[in-house]
Amino acid sequence: MGDRRMDSRSSLRYSVELSGTLLLGSTVVSCQVQNLSLGGVFVRGPTLPTGSHVTLRFSAPNMPAFETTCTVRWSTDDGTGLAFDGLQTVDTYTLAKLLRGTKRPSQPLQAPLVVDGE
């Protein structure tokens, strides 16, 4: 059985409620961006295989549409944790500007951590 531990993320997480889409190969599915940082995002939507690559798209008021590739870090029935893959400087700036307007950071999510061999 897997071991669940509190994650040790270095980026503050911010609670948001934004509509988005995930591009999985040639399939587009809707998702809800709910937890955002400069390093990644938590989305409610389909359960995805760990390690798979997706393209995330979303927008917010007073922000240009944001699109980036991500790697699935973990997935549960509640949603999926995605890590951003190599954001460009302009992408980091866009996210930082959005996060600066967010009221306050959220607590880190308790992401499932599965230890190999257990």
C-alpha positions, 0 to 999 in steps of 0.5 A, spaced: 500 500 500 502 507 498 505 511 503 501 518 504 505 524 506 505 532 506 508 534 500 514 539 500 513 544 495 517 550 494 512 554 491 506 557 495 499 555 492 493 560 491 486 558 491 483 560 484 476 558 480 478 558 473 475 554 467 480 551 463 481 545 458 486 539 457 489 537 451 490 530 451 493 528 444 487 530 440 482 530 445 480 536 448 477 535 455 474 541 460 477 542 467 477 547 473 483 550 475 483 550 483 490 551 486 495 554 482 503 556 483 509 558 479 511 551 479 504 547 477 497 546 478 491 542 481 485 541 476 478 538 477 477 533 471 479 527 468 483 522 472 490 522 468 496 517 468 502 519 472 507 521 468 503 523 462 504 529 458 498 534 457 497 541 454 493 546 459 489 552 457 486 557 461 484 564 462 482 569 467 480 576 467 485 582 465 490 576 463 491 573 456 490 566 455 495 562 458 497 555 455 503 551 457 505 543 457 505 539 463 507 533 466 502 529 471 505 528 477 499 525 481 491 523 480 486 521 484 478 521 484 478 528 486 483 531 481 490 531 478 496 535 480 500 537 474 507 540 474 509 546 469 514 543 464 519 549 463 515 555 463 518 561 459 519 568 462 513 571 459 509 565 462 512 566 469 511 573 469 503 572 467 502 567 472 506 572 477 501 577 475 495 573 476 497 570 483 499 577 485 491 579 485 489 573 488 487 574 496 491 569 499 495 563 499 492 556 500 495 551 504 499 545 501 495 540 498 496 533 501 498 529 494 499 522 495 506 519 495 507 512 493 513 509 495 516 504 490 516 497 493 510 498 498 
